[in-house]
């Protein structure tokens, strides 16, 4: 059975997908669960993920991603969208969910909720948005590792116009903004990048 290092050595940022191959729903379900289990600050998960499969929508997104072919040819497009704000109500709902899912009294975690709200209130909206985006990136890393384990190809991408993605997917109406995407599917045999050796700094230089 391949190890996590085998999987990470296998994966690469796929440049060309095989548009004729579709990822199975069972594999996509694993990716969704992995993203949902990703670490986030306070466990708040201050982002949502749109998973796009409709070809007409993918074509529109491609145009808003500088015509990069991965966006149209991949089986599924995972669009990570950060919450623009972090309200006290959102934290309260999270605390209620915590009590419910852990089967503990709400009063036992209300203090934690107040601590979170106090931490958030000390920062402005720009800080909170950037913080929320960073949590999405943590989940992106989890997605990439999970995709490699499923032997699904993926390509993390920032090269797109967030405002246009927001408009196409109706994200702004939900208080969200796209921050990073990951087309997922199967590499094309014509993608020469799959044969390139990985270029990484030696461990002795990377780790201080």
C-alpha positions in Angstrom: 0.0 0.0 0.0 1.4 3.4 -0.9 2.6 5.6 2.0 1.7 9.3 2.4 5.2 10.1 1.0 4.5 7.9 -2.1 1.3 9.8 -2.6 2.9 13.2 -2.3 5.6 12.2 -4.6 3.0 11.0 -7.1 1.0 14.2 -7.1 1.9 17.4 -9.0 0.1 20.5 -10.0 -1.7 19.1 -13.1 -1.4 21.3 -16.1 -3.7 19.4 -18.5 -6.7 17.2 -17.5 -8.3 14.5 -19.5 -11.7 16.0 -20.2 -13.2 12.6 -21.0 -12.7 11.2 -17.5 -15.0 11.9 -14.6 -14.1 11.3 -11.0 -16.4 8.9 -9.2 -18.8 10.3 -6.6 -17.4 8.0 -3.9 -13.9 9.5 -4.4 -15.3 13.0 -4.4 -17.2 12.2 -1.2 -13.9 11.3 0.4 -12.4 14.7 -0.7 -15.4 16.5 0.8 -15.1 14.7 4.0 -11.4 15.4 4.2 -11.9 19.1 3.6 -14.6 19.1 6.3 -12.1 17.4 8.7 -9.3 19.9 8.0 -7.9 21.9 10.9 -9.0 25.5 11.3 -8.5 28.1 14.0 -11.0 27.5 16.9 -12.5 24.9 14.6 -14.7 27.6 13.1 -14.4 26.6 9.4 -14.9 30.2 8.2 -15.2 29.3 4.6 -17.4 27.3 2.3 -16.6 25.2 -0.8 -18.5 25.2 -4.1 -18.0 22.0 -6.1 -18.7 22.7 -9.8 -19.4 20.0 -12.3 -21.8 21.7 -14.8 -19.8 22.2 -18.0 -21.5 25.5 -18.9 -20.5 27.0 -15.5 -17.0 25.6 -15.8 -16.6 27.3 -19.2 -17.7 30.6 -17.6 -15.2 30.1 -14.8 -12.5 29.3 -17.3 -13.0 32.7 -18.9 -12.7 34.2 -15.5 -9.5 32.3 -14.9 -7.5 33.7 -17.8 -8.6 30.8 -20.1 -6.6 28.2 -18.2 -7.8 24.9 -19.5 -7.7 23.0 -16.2 -10.9 24.9 -15.1 -12.9 23.6 -18.1 -11.4 20.2 -18.5 -11.2 18.9 -14.9 -14.0 16.7 -13.6 -14.8 18.8 -10.6 -13.8 22.3 -9.6 -13.4 23.0 -5.8 -13.8 26.7 -5.2 -12.8 27.7 -1.7 -14.7 30.8 -0.6 -13.8 32.7 2.6 -16.4 34.4 4.7 -16.1 38.1 4.4 -16.8 38.6 8.1 -17.1 36.7 11.3 -20.2 37.6 13.3 -21.0 36.9 16.9 -24.1 35.0 15.7 -21.9 32.7 13.7 -19.8 32.0 16.7 -22.9 31.4 18.8 -24.2 28.9 16.3 -20.8 27.1 16.3 -20.9 26.9 20.1 -24.4 25.5 20.0 -23.3 22.9 17.5 -20.3 22.0 19.7 -22.6 21.3 22.6 -25.0 19.3 20.5 -22.4 17.2 18.8 -20.4 16.5 22.0 -23.6 15.9 24.0 -22.6 18.4 26.7 -24.4 21.3 28.4 -24.3 24.5 26.4 -23.2 26.3 29.5 -20.0 24.3 29.6 -18.8 25.9 26.4 -20.4 29.3 26.4 -17.2 30.7 28.0 -15.2 29.4 25.1 -17.6 31.1 22.7 -17.1 34.4 24.6 -13.3 34.0 24.3 -13.6 33.5 20.6 -15.8 36.5 20.1 -13.5 38.6 22.2 -10.5 37.6 20.1 -12.4 38.3 16.9 -13.7 41.7 18.0 -10.1 43.0 18.5 -9.5 42.9 14.8 -10.8 44.8 11.8 -12.7 43.3 8.8 -9.6 43.2 6.6 -7.7 41.1 9.2 -10.7 38.8 9.6 -11.1 38.3 5.9 -7.4 37.5 5.5 -7.6 35.2 8.5 -10.6 33.4 7.0 -8.7 32.9 3.7 -5.8 31.4 5.6 -8.1 28.8 7.1 -9.3 27.9 3.5 -5.7 27.3 2.5 -5.2 24.8 5.3 -8.2 22.9 3.9 -6.8 23.2 0.4 -3.7 21.4 1.6 -5.8 18.6 3.1 -7.7 18.3 -0.1 -4.5 17.9 -2.1 -3.2 15.2 0.2 -6.5 13.4 0.1 -6.8 13.6 -3.6 -3.3 12.1 -4.0 -4.4 9.2 -1.7 -7.4 8.6 -4.0 -5.1 8.8 -7.0 -7.0 11.8 -8.2 -5.1 14.7 -9.8 -5.5 18.2 -8.6 -4.1 21.7 -9.3 -4.2 24.5 -6.7 -4.8 27.8 -8.5 -4.9 31.4 -7.5 -4.9 32.7 -11.1 -8.5 33.8 -11.5 -10.6 36.9 -11.0 -12.4 36.4 -7.6 -15.0 39.0 -8.3 -16.1 37.3 -11.5 -16.1 33.9 -9.7 -18.2 35.4 -7.0 -20.7 36.7 -9.5 -20.9 33.4 -11.5 -21.4 31.3 -8.4 -23.5 33.7 -6.4 -21.0 33.8 -3.6 -21.3 37.5 -2.7 -25.0 36.9 -1.8 -23.9 34.4 0.8 -21.3 36.7 2.3 -18.4 34.8 0.7 -15.6 35.5 -1.7 -13.5 33.0 -3.8 -9.9 32.8 -2.6 -8.4 29.7 -4.2 -9.6 26.9 -6.4 -8.6 23.3 -7.1 -9.6 21.5 -10.3 -9.8 17.8 -9.6 -9.9 14.9 -12.1 -7.4 12.8 -14.1 -4.2 13.9 -15.8 -4.0 13.8 -19.6 -1.3 11.6 -21.1 -0.3 14.8 -23.0 0.6 16.6 -19.8 4.4 16.6 -19.9 4.6 18.1 -16.4 3.8 14.7 -14.9 7.2 13.5 -16.0 9.2 16.3 -14.5 11.3 15.6 -11.4 10.1 17.4 -8.3 12.3 20.3 -7.4 12.6 20.9 -3.6 15.2 22.3 -1.3 17.2 19.6 0.6 15.8 18.8 4.0 18.9 20.1 5.7 18.3 23.5 4.1 14.5 23.5 4.6 14.6 22.6 8.3 16.5 24.9 10.6 
